[in-house]
Amino acid sequence: MTPPTPVRRKILMTCALPYANGSIHLGHMLEHIEADIFSRFQKMNGHECIFLCADDTHGTPIMIASQKAGKTPEEFIQKYHEEHVKDFKTFNIQFDHYGSTHSAENKALCELFYTRMKKAGHVHKKSIDQLYCSHDKMFLPDRFVKGICPKCSTADQYGDSCDSCGATYSPSDLKKPACSLCGTAPVMKASDHIFFKLNAFKDYLKEWLPAHTAPEIAKKMSEWFSEDLRDWDISRDAPYFGIQIPGEDNKYFYVWVDAPMGYISTADQYFKKQGRTIDEYWGSNSNAEIYHFIGKDIVYFHTLFWPALLKSADFRSPTRIFVHGHVMVNGEKMSKSKGTFISASVYAKHLEPEFLRYYYATKLNANVDDLDLNFPDFTNRINSDLVGKIVNLASRGAQMLNKKFNSQTAICDDDGLKLLKTLQASSDEISNYYNNREFGKATTRIRELAELTNKYFDEKAPWKLVEQNPEETQKILTTTINAFRILAIYLTPIMPKMSAAVSTLLNETPYVWTDAQKIVSHQKINDYVHLAQRVDPVNVQAMIDEQKAIYEKTAPPVANKKTLSTGPTEIDFEDFAKIDLRIGHIVEAEEIKEADKLLRLKVDIGNGITKQIIAGIKSAYPAEKVLGRKVLVCVNLKPRKMKFGISEGMVLAAGEGGSDLFILSADEGAAVGSKVK
């Protein structure tokens, strides 16, 4: 009886959209490599797997960066689009389509969403106060305001943070604030903004989260449901590089509204070329699989706002949100000054991109753990495991076949056939690992199978046997090259470049997963060419040195601290005694995307009292890193009205600012609300 034909799956998958104001670095590359491995595996098994991505192109940072570069925003984002496409190609990231949120399709989609949201009563207007330039007749985003830093008195600082001392503040806190375009002193003026009623979807999101995210993500995000969800400001005033809100004058969609729309509009671009529609995948009745691969720093937007927007506009939601951790380098956060904030292009100048794919794969799993790119470990795993144990099998088998047997395989010996059956029997196990994103387990099993094959080769010692028993030697070499071939097929999703070279060596077509069940015999092979060179630590250091030199060349000059202060100002004990320091518990943490360094925190300070604190710590701590921590808080600061809300206290931290910042934490056993003495 013929077994039933497996049902062909329909899969659409995306990565988070890279922002079009900077280069792709090795942190970005983790996500795209993870997704590409998953996509290639599905395609090897005959499923329709559509892998899409696009540049995230809108927002104030793009507008300002393009002005500094002397380009239009359109010219600016096109430059990075071309660079991003090139970098992804270098690392063999095989998108079916790579688009842009600055497209007619994305504009039409945003308008459709808004029309449906508005018709359903899920948006409303509310007046908020902002700085306004009477000369230029425009509301001023933070980066369109300059003045004297209220902390260190350095002149010519932007309205959200000081480049000299690292302080963060509201634009209204600047001394002598002025419009950065014309120098006019701004005034406060009310502006109507459009808000999305997120709380209307609270019950829906409570059910949606556990069914579409990992348990640890669902548990973390469920903490937001302890109270009503705040309305979400989805509009921005002109000037703004983005998509105008229909029916509104000088109002644009906030970038975090139109960016995730890119997942659908990019699919629209792809399907149009094939005479298909997005309803096939994104329609409310679609049963296709949709997966988003994202980093843990943007979980909030993808598991609260995005599914709510989709529900409001009558689109289906993703099947699953796959979340990964951050990339550390040698156990530390990436550092530009140390040369470990490495761009994809700089890496590719010095090291083989496929080696990074392999190394990341050895450490990737279905959890949200941070991944450490440890260069000594990287060098060892490539040289010892990949080159020494796996790729070396091709050299051991093919070169002797080339030299002694006219590049001709024969049949396998009996022991060899047993070995190959063991390798082939691992197909389902390795397949399950790929399907469940447990790539580290897949590479471990492949390495173990390579070790079995090397043991077989060493015990048979064909180099000793070749003169006295050439027939048996040819069988051993045939087994060895077949074993390597199977391993290469298992590694194809991770190392597609090497897999293509192996199929060329053996005169075969590109591999599919079931090819591992075949055995090559009586077949002519091509001359062996080296498939991988060992990593030289000198090249690793050269890469780090080049990246560090790039940073030093482009970094802003460091202010002379002697001109900023003559030393700490002394205060009386009575003044110090006025400061009320208590142990607080951070129960909510939210990134403020418009500001480079700000988080919005909700801090429990005991006795049922919570305070909203806007803290300038985002450069050192993503929201997920501080959530749940016990910290030292100054609770009796006079509340400050900021652009992003009222800040009712201060979380204590030490350091120079920026990424060099360390939160002062309390012991886990400390009682929330306890006064610090």
Secondary structure, DSSP 8 states (H G I E B T S, - for coil): ---------EEEEEE---BTTS--BHHHHHHHHHHHHHHHHHHHTT-EEEEEEEEB--SHHHHHHHHHTTS-HHHHHHHHHHHHHHHHHHTT---SEEEESSSHHHHHHHHHHHHHHHHTT-EEEEEEEEEEETTTTEE--GGGEEEE-TTT--SSEESSB-TTT--B--GGGSEEEEETTT----EEEEEEEEEE-GGGGHHHHHHHHHHHS-HHHHHHHHGGGGS----EE-EEESS-SS-B-TT-SSEEE-HHHHHHHHHHHHHHHHHHHTT--THHHHSTT---EEEEEEEGGGHHIIIIIHHHHHHHTT----SEEEEE--EEETTEE--TTTT-S-BHHHHHHHS-HHHHHHHHHHH--SS---EEE-HHHHHHIIIIIIIIIIIHHHHHHHHHHHHHSTTB-----HHHHHHHHHHHHTHHHHHHHHHTT-HHHHHHHHHHHHHHHHHHHHHH-HHHHTTT-HHHHHHHHHHHHHHHHHHHHHHTTT-HHHHHHHHHHTT-----GGGGG----S-B------------HHHHHHHHHHHHHHHHHHS-----GGGT-SS-----HHHHHT--EEEEEEEEEEE-TTSSS-EEEEEE-STT-EEEEEES-TTT--HHHHTT-EEEEE--S--EEETTEEE--EE-EEEEETTEEEE-B--TTS-TT-B--
